[in-house]
Amino acid sequence: LTARIEMQDVSASFVMEEIKEVTALPLDFV
C-alpha cells in the first residue's frame, strides 16, 4: 500500500515538474 502511495507521489511530482516546464515556455515568449 505504501509503495503505491509513494509511486503516486513520484508520478504526481513528475507531472507537476512537467507542467512547470510547459508553462515556463509560454512565459518566456510573452
Gaussian input, Z-matrix of N, CA and C with variables (Angstrom, degrees):
# hf/3-21g

backbone

0 1
 N
 C     1     B1
 C     2     B2     1     A1
 N     3     B3     2     A2     1     D1
 C     4     B4     3     A3     2     D2
 C     5     B5     4     A4     3     D3
 N     6     B6     5     A5     4     D4
 C     7     B7     6     A6     5     D5
 C     8     B8     7     A7     6     D6
 N     9     B9     8     A8     7     D7
 C    10    B10     9     A9     8     D8
 C    11    B11    10    A10     9     D9
 N    12    B12    11    A11    10    D10
 C    13    B13    12    A12    11    D11
 C    14    B14    13    A13    12    D12
 N    15    B15    14    A14    13    D13
 C    16    B16    15    A15    14    D14
 C    17    B17    16    A16    15    D15
 N    18    B18    17    A17    16    D16
 C    19    B19    18    A18    17    D17
 C    20    B20    19    A19    18    D18
 N    21    B21    20    A20    19    D19
 C    22    B22    21    A21    20    D20
 C    23    B23    22    A22    21    D21
 N    24    B24    23    A23    22    D22
 C    25    B25    24    A24    23    D23
 C    26    B26    25    A25    24    D24
 N    27    B27    26    A26    25    D25
 C    28    B28    27    A27    26    D26
 C    29    B29    28    A28    27    D27
 N    30    B30    29    A29    28    D28
 C    31    B31    30    A30    29    D29
 C    32    B32    31    A31    30    D30
 N    33    B33    32    A32    31    D31
 C    34    B34    33    A33    32    D32
 C    35    B35    34    A34    33    D33
 N    36    B36    35    A35    34    D34
 C    37    B37    36    A36    35    D35
 C    38    B38    37    A37    36    D36
 N    39    B39    38    A38    37    D37
 C    40    B40    39    A39    38    D38
 C    41    B41    40    A40    39    D39
 N    42    B42    41    A41    40    D40
 C    43    B43    42    A42    41    D41
 C    44    B44    43    A43    42    D42
 N    45    B45    44    A44    43    D43
 C    46    B46    45    A45    44    D44
 C    47    B47    46    A46    45    D45
 N    48    B48    47    A47    46    D46
 C    49    B49    48    A48    47    D47
 C    50    B50    49    A49    48    D48
 N    51    B51    50    A50    49    D49
 C    52    B52    51    A51    50    D50
 C    53    B53    52    A52    51    D51
 N    54    B54    53    A53    52    D52
 C    55    B55    54    A54    53    D53
 C    56    B56    55    A55    54    D54
 N    57    B57    56    A56    55    D55
 C    58    B58    57    A57    56    D56
 C    59    B59    58    A58    57    D57
 N    60    B60    59    A59    58    D58
 C    61    B61    60    A60    59    D59
 C    62    B62    61    A61    60    D60
 N    63    B63    62    A62    61    D61
 C    64    B64    63    A63    62    D62
 C    65    B65    64    A64    63    D63
 N    66    B66    65    A65    64    D64
 C    67    B67    66    A66    65    D65
 C    68    B68    67    A67    66    D66
 N    69    B69    68    A68    67    D67
 C    70    B70    69    A69    68    D68
 C    71    B71    70    A70    69    D69
 N    72    B72    71    A71    70    D70
 C    73    B73    72    A72    71    D71
 C    74    B74    73    A73    72    D72
 N    75    B75    74    A74    73    D73
 C    76    B76    75    A75    74    D74
 C    77    B77    76    A76    75    D75
 N    78    B78    77    A77    76    D76
 C    79    B79    78    A78    77    D77
 C    80    B80    79    A79    78    D78
 N    81    B81    80    A80    79    D79
 C    82    B82    81    A81    80    D80
 C    83    B83    82    A82    81    D81
 N    84    B84    83    A83    82    D82
 C    85    B85    84    A84    83    D83
 C    86    B86    85    A85    84    D84
 N    87    B87    86    A86    85    D85
 C    88    B88    87    A87    86    D86
 C    89    B89    88    A88    87    D87

   B1=1.4730
   B2=1.5350
   B3=1.3312
   B4=1.4699
   B5=1.5250
   B6=1.3332
   B7=1.4609
   B8=1.5251
   B9=1.3241
   B10=1.4709
   B11=1.5193
   B12=1.3329
   B13=1.4663
   B14=1.5287
   B15=1.3292
   B16=1.4631
   B17=1.5194
   B18=1.3313
   B19=1.4579
   B20=1.5208
   B21=1.3333
   B22=1.4627
   B23=1.5227
   B24=1.3432
   B25=1.4616
   B26=1.5236
   B27=1.3290
   B28=1.4652
   B29=1.5233
   B30=1.3187
   B31=1.4653
   B32=1.5221
   B33=1.3266
   B34=1.4649
   B35=1.5279
   B36=1.3210
   B37=1.4664
   B38=1.5276
   B39=1.3459
   B40=1.4630
   B41=1.5262
   B42=1.3285
   B43=1.4664
   B44=1.5214
   B45=1.3261
   B46=1.4667
   B47=1.5273
   B48=1.3323
   B49=1.4639
   B50=1.5239
   B51=1.3301
   B52=1.4639
   B53=1.5233
   B54=1.3457
   B55=1.4662
   B56=1.5249
   B57=1.3337
   B58=1.4705
   B59=1.5207
   B60=1.3344
   B61=1.4637
   B62=1.5216
   B63=1.3349
   B64=1.4683
   B65=1.5245
   B66=1.3431
   B67=1.4630
   B68=1.5234
   B69=1.3262
   B70=1.4619
   B71=1.5318
   B72=1.3341
   B73=1.4593
   B74=1.5293
   B75=1.3408
   B76=1.4698
   B77=1.5202
   B78=1.3279
   B79=1.4648
   B80=1.5249
   B81=1.3261
   B82=1.4579
   B83=1.5318
   B84=1.3124
   B85=1.4620
   B86=1.5227
   B87=1.3233
   B88=1.4743
   B89=1.5195
   A1=109.44
   A2=115.68
   A3=118.12
   A4=110.50
   A5=116.54
   A6=119.61
   A7=109.97
   A8=116.43
   A9=119.51
   A10=110.06
   A11=116.38
   A12=119.99
   A13=109.69
   A14=116.42
   A15=119.29
   A16=110.60
   A17=116.68
   A18=120.32
   A19=110.51
   A20=117.17
   A21=120.65
   A22=109.60
   A23=117.31
   A24=120.14
   A25=110.26
   A26=115.76
   A27=119.95
   A28=110.40
   A29=117.22
   A30=120.41
   A31=110.40
   A32=117.16
   A33=121.10
   A34=109.71
   A35=116.85
   A36=120.35
   A37=109.39
   A38=116.93
   A39=120.90
   A40=109.88
   A41=116.32
   A42=120.82
   A43=109.71
   A44=116.79
   A45=120.31
   A46=109.96
   A47=117.14
   A48=120.58
   A49=109.98
   A50=117.26
   A51=121.03
   A52=109.96
   A53=116.50
   A54=120.66
   A55=109.80
   A56=116.82
   A57=120.25
   A58=110.10
   A59=116.57
   A60=120.03
   A61=110.99
   A62=116.66
   A63=120.67
   A64=110.55
   A65=117.17
   A66=120.08
   A67=110.56
   A68=117.99
   A69=121.15
   A70=110.12
   A71=117.72
   A72=120.43
   A73=112.07
   A74=119.87
   A75=120.39
   A76=111.54
   A77=118.58
   A78=121.00
   A79=110.30
   A80=117.50
   A81=120.28
   A82=110.43
   A83=117.14
   A84=120.58
   A85=112.36
   A86=117.02
   A87=119.72
   A88=109.42
   D1=-47.55
   D2=-179.72
   D3=-63.72
   D4=-33.21
   D5=179.61
   D6=-63.32
   D7=-40.64
   D8=178.82
   D9=-63.81
   D10=-43.59
   D11=-179.13
   D12=-62.50
   D13=-42.00
   D14=179.10
   D15=-62.87
   D16=-42.45
   D17=178.78
   D18=-61.90
   D19=-39.88
   D20=178.78
   D21=-64.78
   D22=-40.37
   D23=179.26
   D24=-63.48
   D25=-43.29
   D26=-179.59
   D27=-63.55
   D28=-46.96
   D29=-179.44
   D30=-66.10
   D31=-37.03
   D32=-179.86
   D33=-65.84
   D34=-45.86
   D35=-179.80
   D36=-66.24
   D37=-35.66
   D38=178.55
   D39=-63.68
   D40=-43.34
   D41=178.92
   D42=-63.87
   D43=-41.42
   D44=179.36
   D45=-60.52
   D46=-42.53
   D47=179.11
   D48=-64.03
   D49=-40.65
   D50=178.67
   D51=-62.02
   D52=-43.80
   D53=179.90
   D54=-62.74
   D55=-41.09
   D56=179.26
   D57=-59.92
   D58=-45.68
   D59=-179.04
   D60=-65.13
   D61=-42.18
   D62=-178.28
   D63=-66.17
   D64=-40.05
   D65=-178.82
   D66=-77.12
   D67=-22.92
   D68=-179.53
   D69=-71.49
   D70=-31.57
   D71=-178.62
   D72=-63.80
   D73=-52.92
   D74=178.97
   D75=-59.08
   D76=-35.14
   D77=-179.91
   D78=-62.99
   D79=-32.46
   D80=179.57
   D81=-68.61
   D82=-31.00
   D83=-177.52
   D84=-82.45
   D85=-17.67
   D86=-178.23
   D87=-69.37

